[in-house]
Amino acid sequence: MKAIVITHYGKADVLQQREYPTPKVSVDQVLIEVRAAGLNRSDVFQREGNYPAPAGVPAEILGLEVSGTIVEVGPDVKEFNVGDRVCALLAGGGYSEFVAVGEGQCLPIPTGLNFAEAASLPETVYTVWSNVFQRGSLKPGETLLVHGGSSGIGITAIQVAKALGSPVVVTVGSDEKGQNCIELGADFYINYKKQNFELELQEQGVDVILDMVGGEYLSKNVNILKPEGRLVHINAVDGNNVDLDIWKVMIKRLTISGSTLRSRDYDFKTKLSEEVRKYVWPLIESGKFVPVIFKTFPFSEAAEAHKLLEKNTHTGKIILVR
């Protein structure tokens, strides 16, 4: 098969199309002929040598989410058949013609979506459901603050939280991105290049914060959380060594947590798939949550797609298609 391979760690141009062995399925896996693959910020980190792939995952092939058609099933597969259109959460290997993945990490493509739209879902939807709703326990009526509102994670969190009854505030790097978030359902935005989100939110406060920034945001997040508030970290692009006022955490009875999805075991991802299918898929099929695709590229132009991702000018997802 053809695959986009990291020829060596470095800038986007290290991504090159090469011939690569087609994966073989194990007893509980399906083989997907990939039609589209979503790009994620972690792909850039791995390409640069800063985010190693888990054991057993091809380190030289990026890609954490795909969509396509099942062309082979293992003997223990029960939920899917050859010919089914699916999207899947991966630990890697998605920038390729074929990928083998456990059936528990696959979901049927929601009615009405094309392959590009379907490929934009797994990494973001699984991350949001796991962190905002399971770990963060967001309830209807509670206010959610999302740092990075125009990212794939952000636009997913906005739409799902709003559909389930929560006001949403986002931080963004431009007014254009902020307006895009408003159109997707955010109640208002804060342009962090012009405004201090701590000052803007200190009176009203928020109940749950989804943070992918870290660094100096931690103390500001603690200050604006309401009593019993929850702060969930999914990245720390501005630094992971921080100062924390434990007394404020105690007085306000806050919960601070974090997680990474890629390294979680198969049973966890299978159970997460079941919840996503039960709670989020109906929102998509009813039109309450709409995938947002910023731009698509042919797989052969993966390097150009990465360059666009790194500019950070987009709202929504960048997708490789064939």
N, C-alpha and C positions, 0 to 999 in steps of 0.2 A: 504494500500500500504506500501511498504518498503521505508524508507527515511534515509538519513544520518543526524543525529541529533547532535547538540552541547549539550552534557550532562551537561557541565558547562564551563565557560570561562577558557581558558588556552592553553596549547600546543596542538600539532596535535592529540595526542592520546585521546583527549576529544571527537573526532568525532566517533560516534558509529552508527551502523545500528539498527533501531528500526521500529516497526509498527506505522503507523501514518494515520489519517483519509484521505481518498482520497478527494481532493478538488472538489467542485461543481462549475459548470460554471454559470455565470450570462448571461444576454440576449445577450451581445455583445462579449462573450468570447468563446474560444475553449479550449478543454481539450486535452493535448498532452501526449501521451505515450512516455516517455523520453527514448531515446536510447543513448544519450551522453550529457555531460555537461562540459563546459569549466571552468577552474580554473582561478581566478584573485587575484591580490594582496589584494584587498579589502576583499576577503573571509577570509584571514588571520587576517586582522584587526578586522573583525566582530567576528571571533572565539575567539579572545583575549579580546573582550569586548570593543573595541575602535571604533566601527563603527556600531551604532545601526540601525536596519532595520526600514524603513518607517512604518507609521501606516497602519495596515491592512495586513502586510506581515509577514509570520511566522518567528519570530526572531531566532528560533532554527534550521532552515534549510537554508543552504547557497546555492549559485548558481545564477548567474546573466545572464546566457546564456545556452540554450539547443537546441538540435535538436531531432526530433522524428516524430511520425505519429499522426495525429489528429484522435481521437476516438469519439469525441462528439462536437457538435457545438450548441451555443445558438441560440434562434429564430431570433435574429437580425443580425446574422453573414451573410455577403454577399459575401466575397471574397474567403472563403475556405470551403471545404467539408470534410466529414469523409473519411479518407484514404489518404489525402494529406500529403506529406512529407515536413516538415517546420523546420525552425530554428526560435528562438524567443529571444528577449531581455526581461529580467525579472527584477523585483525589489528584488527578492529573491525566494527561494523555489526550485531551480533547481536540487539539489542533491536528487532526489526522482524519484519514478516510474511514477508519473503523476504530471502535473502542469497545472493550469488554467491561461490563459492570454488573454488579449484583442486582437482581431484579428489585430488591428492596429500596434501591436508590433511583428507581425509574418511576415516572408518572405518565399517564396518557396525556397527550397534548390536548389542552382545553378546546372545546368546540369553537370553531371560527378563527383560531390562530394559525398563522403560517409558521414555517420552521424557524425563521429569524426571530419572530416574537417569542416562540416557545423556548428557544435557546437563551433568551434573556432572563428566564425565570428562576431556574433552580438555585443558583448560588445566592441570589438576593432574597428570594422568598424564604428559603430555608433559614438563612441568617436572621432575617427579621422575625420570623415566627419564633425561632429558638431564643432570641435575645430580648425582644420587646415583649412578647406575650408569655413565653414560658419563664424565662429568667427574670424579666422585668415586671411580670404580672400586671401589665397595663389593663385597666378596667374601663368600661364605658363611662364617659364623663371626666376621666382623668386626663390631664394635659401632658402630651409627649413633646419633648424637645429633641430634634435630630440635628446633630452637627454634620454638615456635608449633605444638605438637603437635596442638592441636584445630582448626587451620585446615583448609581444603580440601587444601592441600599436605601438611599434617601427617598427616591421617588416611590419605592415599594413601601417603605414605612409610612409615608404620607397617606397613600391611597388605602392601605389595609387598615391603618388606625382610624382614618376618617370613616371608612365603611362600617367599622365596628363601634363607632360612637364616641371617638375621642377628638378633642381639639388638638391641632398640631402646629408647633412653631419650628422654624428651621433657621439655621445659620448658613449663609452662602457668601461667595466671594464677589458677586456682582448683582446689580439690580435686575439685569436681564435674567439671570438664573433665579432670582427671587420671584420675579413675575411668572416664570415657568412653574415654580413650585406652587404659587397661588392658584394657577390654572388647574393644577392637579389636585387641589383640595386643601393645601396648607392655609391656616387662618391668617398668619402673617409671617414675614421673614425679617431677619436681621442681617444686614450686610456687615460682616465682621471687619471689612477694610475701612468702614466709616463709623461703625457703632461698636460699643462695648456691650456684648450680650448680657453680662452680669448686671450692668446698670439698667438695661432695658427691661429686665425680667425680675428685678429684685423685689418689686412690690407684689406682683401677682404670683410669682413662683411657678414651679412645674412639679409634676409628680414622678415622671420617668424621663431619663435622659439616655439617649443612645449616642455614645461618643466614640469616634474613630480618630481623635486628635491627640488626646493625652496631654502631657506637658503641663503648661501653666493653666490649662482648662480645668484641671482637677479641682483646685481651690475655688474657682468661680462656679463650677458645677455644684459643689457642696453648699456654697452660699445661697444658691437660688432654689435648691430643692426644698419642697415642703416637708413638714414632719412625716415620717414614714416613707419618704421618697426613695427611689431606686435609681442608681447610676450603673449603667452597663457599658463596659469597654469592649470594643471589637478590634481596635487597633490603637497605635500610639505613634502616629507619624511625627509628632512634635516632641517626642521623648517619653521614656518609660520610667525614669528616675525622678520622683516628684516628692514634694512636701505635703503632708496631710495633717490637718488639725483634727486629731482624734476626738477632742472634746466636743467639737461641733457635730461630729458623727453620732456621738453618744446622746447629746442633748436632743437632737432631731430624730434619733432612732433611724438613721439612714442605713440602707443596704448598698454596698459597693461591690460589684462583681465584674466578671469578664469571661470571655470564652473565645476559643477558636474552633471552627467547624471542621476544618480539613482533617485534623488528626483524630476526630471522634470515631468510635468503633462502628461496625456495621449494624449492630443491633440498635444503637442510638439513632443512626440515620434512617433505618427502616421505620422505627416508631415515629420519627419526625416526619417522614414521608406520609404516613397515615394521617397525621394531624393536618398537614398542609393540604392533602387531598380533601379532607373533611371540611376544613374551615376556610381555606383560601381559594381553592378551585371554583367553588360556587360564586365567589365574588367576581372572578374573571368571567365566568360564563354568563353572569347577569349584567356585565358591563360596569360594575362598580370599581373594578381595578383593571386598568388598561396598560399593557406593556408599552414602554416608550423607547423607541429605537432612534438613536441620534444619527448613526450612519452605518452602512454595511460595506465590507470589503471582500473581495475574493480571498480565499485562503492563501493564494500565492502572494498576496500583498499584506501579509501579516505584519511585516516590519513597518509599513506605512500606517497601519491601524494602531500599532503601539506608539508611534510618534504622535498621533492625534490624541491618544489616551493621555500621554504625558503632558500635553499642553494644558490639560485641565480646563478646557473651554466648553465642554459639552454638558448637556443635561440629558440623562438617560444612558442607554447602553450602546456600546460599539460591538458589532457582530461580524464574525467571519462567515461567509456563505459560499456554497457551491451549488 
